[in-house]
Amino acid sequence: MNDTTGEHGDRGAPGASPGAVWLRGELLDIASAASPDRGPVVVREWTDSVRLRDPAPVGFRSLFLIGMGGGAHPSPSKFGEVLAAFAGAGWTVRPHASDRDGESRATARHEDFEVRVYEGSGSGLLTLTGWTPVVYPELPLSQPPFTLSTAPGVLCGDCHGWRICLDCEGRPYLRYKRCWCATNNAGAGMCVECAGLGFRSSEAASWRRPRQEPHDTDTEGAFPPVTVETGHDSTLRALTDVAQRACTCGEFRCSWRNSLSREGDRLLSRFGGTCQGCGVRRAYAFALPLP
């Protein structure tokens, strides 16, 4: 399902490109090969639009969130098997050191296709977030450093992820006038909004956060306390629910973390992440039945 409606949807996005069809099948094949006993689930499909200076998009990329594992009780890790499956399929795999106990991360690349591999703590929930190169229907443009779903923060509203001032495009002068970009005509024109990063950190984007959101001051490494919900029998089913929910700003995009732990006479599956629309901290918790 392509998210093509709503304030943050990509209305008018084209149908699935050949690259999107290939990537979706590749992710499902790799996940199935790594864990044949716990079949993968397509949790969500969506598109990111690419803009220049005008509001109308000039290109689109397709993204997929695939979930696997995440049963109703703690499970052995499948992280190593998944990375081996990617390597066996010809992908370049790069594990990342994790700063949180029990969580594992890696990236996999194949030409201009990229996948984030993540395994939560204790639950055996493993997610693959993959995206295609940007497809341009009309203009022969290069690939942007970031789109809304791939930026490690909130996408810059001035340069739209391109990292460069869109007024001067890196030239020293614009119609014989000085550009207001960060380099002030001393070099390549970096966007004054983000200083050439292409995105803003959550702290820098705090002015966009909804004032009623209760988790603005929570530390990044902790899961904020929230009301515990019921109604799901596994962490994977809970993720499928969470991935459809929107932030108070209206954005659904969020890179979710997960932790499963036993507290008293119940299992608690916690989800936490940072909204990629406004930078606010989001969190949910679900009580799962004991095995």
N, C-alpha and C positions, 0 to 999 in steps of 0.2 A: 504494500500500500504506500503510495507516495503522499506525503503530507503537502497538499496543495491548497489549503484553505487557512483562514485565520490571519491574524496580524503578522505573525512571524512565519507563515508558510510561504511557499514559492509558487504563487499562482502563475499559471502559464508555463510551468516547467514541462519540457518535452517528455515523451514516454521513455521507457527504459532503453538506454543505449546498449550497444553490443558489449561494451566494457562492463556495464552494470550486470547484465545477464551472466557474463563469464564470472565476475567476482562473486556473485551470490552463489552460484553453483560450486565454485572453488572452495568457498568458506564452509559450505555444508558438507562437501566431500572430505575436506581435511578434518573437520570436527567429528564426522562419522567414523573416519578411519582411526582417529585417536581414542575415541570412546564409543565403540559399537554398542555397549550395553546401556548407554545413556544418550539417546539420540538428541541432536541439536534442535533448537527451536529458533525461528526467525522472530525475534522480540519486536523489532521495529525496522521499517525502511523509510527513508526520507531523502530529500535533496537539499543541497545548499546552493544558493544563487551567488553569482560573482558580479560585482558592479564596478564601474569606473566612476566618473563624476556624476552621471545621471542616475536617477532612481531605477530606471529600467535595467534589468539584468542583461548581461552580455553572454553569460555562460552558466553552466550548472555542473555539479558533481553529485553522484549518487552515493549514499551511505547505507550501511547495514549494521544492525546490532544482533549478533547471534549469541544465544545462551545455551549452555550445556551443563549437565550435572545439577548441583544445587538441590539435592533431595531433602527429605524431612529429618535428616540426621547427619552428623559429621561424617565426611567421606574422605577417602585417601586422595591425595593430590594427583591431578592429571596434567599438570602444567608441563612437565618434561615430555610427556607423550605428544602433547599438542605442538610444542616447539619442534620435536623430531619429525612430526608429520608435515609441518611447514617446510622444514629443510629438505625432506624427501621429495616434496613437490616442486623444488627448485627456488624457494624463497630464501632471501637473505635474512637471517634471524639475529636479533640483537637483544639479549637479556638486559634488564635494568636492575640496579640495586634498589631494594625497597627500604624506605625509611619507617615502615610500619610492620610490626611483627605479624607473621602469618600470611601476608599478602605478597603476591608475585606479579611482576610486570615484564613485558617484552614488546618489541616491535618487529614486524616482518615486512619486507619490501620485495616487490616483484615489478621491475620496470617503474612505472609511475603509480602503481597501486601500493597502498599501505594499509597495515592492520595493527591495531593495538590489542595486545593479548593481556588479559587481566584475570587473576584468580583471587577470590576473596579468602578471608581468614576463617578456617574451620568448616565452612559449608560445602566445599568442593564446587561452588559455583564458579564457572569459568566463562568469560565473555570475550567475544571477538568483535571489535568495532573496526570495520573496513570501509575504505572509500576509494572511488575511482579518480583518475585524473579529471580535471575540468574539461567539459566538452563545450566548444564554442560553435554555435550554429552558423555564424556569419563572419566574425573577425578572427584572423590568425594571430591570437595572442599567446603569450607564454603562460606557464602555470603560476598562479599566485602563491606566495609563501603560506598563506592561511585562508581558510574560509571559516564561517561561523562555528562549525562543529569541530574544527581541527586546531583552532587557536588555543594556546595555553592560558587563556584569560578571556576577556571580553573583546570581540573584534573592534578595531578602531573605526569610529564612525566617520573619520575624515579620509583616511587612505584605504578603507575597506579591506585591510589585510595585505595591501601591496607593499607596505614598508617605505614607500616613497611619497613625497609630496606630489599630489596630483595636479597642483597648479604649475609648478616649474619643471616637474618630471626630472629633476636632477640637473637642470641647466642653470648656469650662474645668473642669468637674467631672464625675466619674462616681460617682453615688450618694453625693454629698457627700464624696467622697474625692479626694485629688490623684492624678492619673495620672502614671505614671513615664515618659511620653513626653519627647522631647528638649526641647520647649519649656517643660515644667514649668508648665503652665497659663498661660503668658504669651501664648499665641496659638493658632494652628491646631496640632492635635496631630500632630507629626511622630514617626514611629517611632523609638524609641531605638536600635534595632539599626543602622539605615542613615541616621539623621538626616534622614529624609524624601526620600532619593533613590529608594527603591524597589529598590535593588540595592546590593551591596557590591563594591568593587574586588577584583581578584585578590589584591592584597597583604593586604587586610583579611580575605579568606577563606582565608588560608594554613593556618589550623588544620584545615581540612577536607581538605587535600590528602593523598593517599596517600603514606606515607613512603617507599615503594619507588620512587616516580617520580623519574627521574634529571634532569629538566629544570627543576626549580623555580627555579634560580638563573640561568637563561639570560635575557639581555636581550630586551626585547620586539621590538626591531627586527631581530634576527638569526634565521636558521634554525639551530636547534641541530644539532650533528653527530649523526647516527644511522646505523645500519647500512643500506647501500644494498640495496634489494630489486630483483628482476627479475620478469618475467612479464607485463608490460604493453607494448603497442606504441604507446600514446599517453597524453598527459597527461589527457585526458578519461576514458579507461578507468581510469587510476590514481585519479582523483578518485572515480569510481563505487565503487571498492574502499574507499578511505579513508572515504567518507561512511557506510559500513556498519559501521565499526569503532567500538568503545566505548573510552572512557577507562578507566583502572584503577578509577575510582570507579563505573563502570557507565553513565555518561552518553555518548550519542553526539553531542549537540548541540555544534557547534563552528563558528565562522566561519572557513573555511579561506582562507589566502593561498597563492599559488603563484609559483614562479620556475623558469624553464627556462634552463639554461646548459650550455655545452660544457666538459667537463673531460677533457683527454687524448683518448682515443679513444672517448668515450661522451658521451651527453647525460644530464644529471641533472635530473629534475623533482622539485622539493622542495615539500613542503607543511608549513605551520606554522599554529598557531592556539592559542587559549586555550579550555580546556574551560568550557562554560557551566554545568556542574554543580558543579565544585570549584575552578575558576580555575587549574588547572595548565596549563603550557605543553605542547603536544603537537606532534610533528613526525614526518615520514616522508620518505624519499627513494627514488626509483625510477630505475633505469638504463633508458633507452629506446634502441632501435636507431637508429644514424645513418641519415639519409635517403640 
